[in-house]
Amino acid sequence: MKCEIIAIGNEIVSGHTINSNASFLARELESLGIEVICHTSIKDVFSEIHQALDSALERRDLIITTGGLGPTPDDLTHEAIAKYFNVKLVQDPKVLKEIKNKFKQRGILNMPKINIKQAYKPKAAKWIPNKLGSANGIMLKTTRSSMILTFPGVPSELKHMWFNTVKRHLAGFSKEHIHSLTLKFSGIRESILAQKINNILKMKYPILGIYPDLDEIKIRITAKEKTLKRAKEITNKVAKQILKRTKKYYFGKDNDTLETLVAENLIKTKGRVATAESCTGGLLAKRLTDISGSSKYFNSSVVSYSNEAKINILGIKRELIKKHGAVSREVAREMAKGIKKITGSNIGISITGIAGPTGGSKEKPVGLVYFGFAQKNKVITKKVLFGSNRTRNEIRFLATQFALNWLRKEL
């Protein structure tokens, strides 16, 4: 079963609103074995909606539209669909009453007349109820053996309607099962990773894609089979082939993140970690504590941005900073030791560097970062050049990504 998602709205086309609905629907449809072939974005214009329907109906079994269900004159989705199929728009008194009640619940006794249009639908269509807002969607079977579903553009309303009505209706429509497995890698460039598995990436089936992010590369493996079991067998088999060559850089799959994996390992080993950060300004601590229950493994953090903070809080000797500089292997080492000692943690991690865009020199360019790791009597330091062409935020994020990945490996 093949599907096209059509986003209707001037704000989507202009780029002022990000189309998060399409990514949500595509993932959900895939879980039902429905293949999304195309995402289309168009303006709230009759002719463009009709052209999009013309194109989609020729090739797709299922068409889903988002947006254009509001009360304003530029919300034209249901009107355009009715005109396209040459059917009447009919008012549903029950739905009109429901919309009026929603306004009363919000303290508005007289519903604006403009909202009356939301109680109209193409004659043969069935409603998709929207309990959160006034814009109900519709479900319409066409004469071309296709089905059209409409949703409002508000993501929270769309998701509520999907989970409460549409998903169970579409379950079982497709006779095929789609399974995707995403492998995640860190600490390696896309080109080097691709070279290691070049012949695997060239396979025609299953479908493979490589997707680079700031410091995370994803390889997505997708199989479509008559049974979910068979689709999983195929993706797992290819994943094993990939990991034979790339396991050194692999850190997780699907929804895994470095922080969740670190958290799991720390809880398992009953470890307690503390951080001393300079150029990252507490971002590493934030990422470690973004996870619920982080008090089980996270002890404390010191943002020792100034030299005085490094000296007075972490106990680093002034002479050491004067000799080697705040951004140095020696200072990173003492920062890790200091935070571990003053917090009584099992592990101390430190970051000191130059995030830019100013402050760099020939000897110590923007993007230079030193890391320290202290555990028991072991203290290790590492030096990384993230590149002076990076933005300040990119360097800070990359530094925390490196620190988390290093911590994961040590654990």
Secondary structure, DSSP 4 states (H G I P E B T S, - for coil): -EEEEEEE-HHHHTTSS--HHHHHHHHHHHHTTPEEEEEEEE-S-HHHHHHHHHHHHHH-SEEEEES--SSSTT--HHHHHHHHTT--EEE-HHHHHHHHHHHHHTT-SS--GGGGGGGEEETT-EEE--SSSS--EEEEE-TTS-EEEEE-S-HHHHHHHIIIIIHHHHTT--SSEEEEEEEEE-SS-HHHHHHHTHHHHT-SSSEEEEEE-SS-EEEEEEEEESSHHHHHHHHHHHHHHHHHHHTTTEEEETT--HHHHHHHHHHHHT--EEEEESTTTTHHHHHHHSSTTGGGTEEEEEE--SHHHHHHTT---HHHHHHH-SSSHHHHHHHHHHHHHHHT-SEEEEEEE--SSSS--SSS-TTEEEEEEEETTEEEEEEEE--TTS-HHHHHHHHHHHHHHHHHHH-
